[in-house]
Amino acid sequence: MGIVIDHNARKRDIIAKAINLFAEQGYNGVTYQKIADNCSIARTTLYKYFHSKRDIFNAAIWEVANLMIDSYAEILPSKTGVVDRLNRVVHAVLRLLFENRVLLTVILDYVLAAQRAGHNMRRTITRHTIGLRRILHRLVTEGVRTGELRNVNTTLATGLIYSQLEAAVLRLTVSQNADYEELSDMLGQTIANLKANPPLTN
């Protein structure tokens, strides 16, 4: 009886090992052959799953993006208030950032290398982050409209929340001193500060 191969499991294993290799040697320092060797498979076998190291890199990014999309799909239809949904969205994102800090390091290395080579990465970064920005803006706008949030500039308020998530990425990848509870509390406080004051009672 032939050996049954779980192709999805092998694909995930290739992605995980390639990301660790990218983190150790830099994206440009890793070759397709190195990935095959690290996975203990032949190049021809690797080619059945991914045609290039860029394909593997993109697959890793989309894997995380799909996890975020799944989180949004669960949170956004909720009947709870805007503040609750905002908190749940940003904490879901923060949790995924911490769980994928190695991938974040690789992405940062890739972006910096591309910029040093003269490539403008702004459009690429925007394409991967525009969905989160829109969701945050949608929730903030809803909160202002319903009176749950203060009457603030929704674009600026969205930018404030998003910039704190960007700061979390930098602390995870550059300073290496990110503390989940600290960042979680910071985001929670920012959202709490946007809440409308309760009406005065006689």
N, C-alpha and C positions, 0 to 999 in steps of 0.2 A: 504494500500500500504506500503510495507516494506521500511525501511530507506536505501538509496543508500550511500554506503561508498566509498569515493575516496581513494583507497588503496595507490596510489602514494603519495598523500598529507599526509596520516597517516604515511607512511614510513619516509617521510622527517621530520615530526613532532617528531617522535621517535628519529631520529638521532640528531636533534637540541637539544632536551631536555636531551638526554644522554650526549652529548658533554658538555653542561653546568654543568651537574652533575659531570662529570669527572673533569672539571675545578675547581669546588668547593671542591671536596672531594678526588681528585687524582684517577687515573685509578684503582689502587688496592683497594681503599676504597669504590668503588661502586660495588654493587652486581646486579645480573640480576633482583632480586626482587625489589631492589630500583628503577631500571629503569622502571619497570612495574608500580610501585606505583606512580612515578613521572609523568608518562604518563596517569595515571588514567585508566589503563587497567589491565586485568588479565594476569598472566604469560602465560596461554594457548593462549591468544590472541597475546601477544608479540611474542610467539614462531612461529606464522604463518608468521611473517615477518623476524625475526632474531632468530637463534638458540642459540646464546650466546652473551655476551657483546663484545667479540672480533669481532664477525661478524658486530656489529654496528660500532665499532671503524674503522674497515677496510672499511666499506661502506662509512663512512664520508671521509676517506682519498681518496678513489677512486672517490668520487663525485667531490672533488677539482681537482684531477688529470685529470678527464675527461673535466673539464672546461678549464684547461690549454691546453689539446690536441685540444679542439675546437678552442682556440685562435691561436695555432700554425698553424692549418689547414687553418685558414683564412689569416694569415700573410705571411707564407712561400712562397705560389705560387705567391705572389704579384710581379709585374714587377718593383717595385721601387728598389732603390739602397740598398746595403748591410747595410749602416749606418742607413737608415730609418728602415729597417726590424729588425736590432739589437735593435734599440731603442724601437720599438714597442713590441718586444718579452720581453725584460727586464721590460718594464713598465707594460705589461700585467701580468707578474709574480708578480711584486711588488704590483700591485693593488689587486691581489688575496690573497697575503700574508696579506695585511691590512684587507681585508674583512673577513679573516678566522683566525684572531689573537687568538681567544679563542681555536680553534682547534690546532693551533701551540703550545700553552701553554700545552695542553693535550699531544701532541706528545712528546714534550721535557720531560715532567714528566715521560711518559711511557719509553722513551729511557734511561733516567737516572736511573730509578728504575730497568730496565732490566740489565743495566751495573753494578749496585751495587750488583745485584744477581749473577754476574759472566758471563752474556751473552755478547757475542761480537756482537754488533749491526751494525758493519761497513758494512757487506754484505747487510743487510736489507735496510740501508740508501742509499747505492749505487744503489740498485735495483730501489728505488723510485725516484732517482735523475739523473740516467744515461741518460734518454731521453733528459732532459734539457741541460746537458753538451754536448751531441752530437749535438744538434741543434745549440748551441752557437759556438761550434768548426767548424761546417759546414759553418756557416755564416762568421766567422772570416777567415777561409781558402779561401772561395770564394772571400772575400774582398781583401786579400793579392794577390791572383792569378790575379784578374782583375785590381789591382793597385789602388783600392778605399781606401784600408788601407795600412799603412806603411809595409815594409818588416820585420815583427816581427816574433818571435817564436809563432806559432799559439796556441800551448799547453799552454804556459805561459800567453798569452793574454786571452785565454778562462778562465784560472784559476783565473786571476785578476777580470774579470767580475763576475764569479761565486762566488768568495770569498766575493764580495760586497753584493751579494744577501744573502749569509750566514750571513754576519754581520747584515743585515736588520732583519733576523729571530731572532738573538740574542737580538737586540735592542727591537724588538716587544715583546719578551717573557720574557727576564730577566730584562733589565733596565727600560722597560715600558716608554721610553721617545722618541720613534721613531716618526719622523716627515716626512710625505709622501713627501712633497715638497723638503726637504733637501736631503733625500735619492734619490729621482728622479733626482735632479740636479747632485748629486755625480755620479750616474750611467751614466747620459748623458755626463758629463765631461770626464769620463773615456773612453767612446766610441769616443768622439770628439778627444781625444788625440791620438787615434789610426789612425785617418784619415791621408791619404797621403798628403804631402804638394802639393799645386797646382803648375804646371810647371811655371817656370819663363818666363815672356814675355819680348821681346826686347822693 
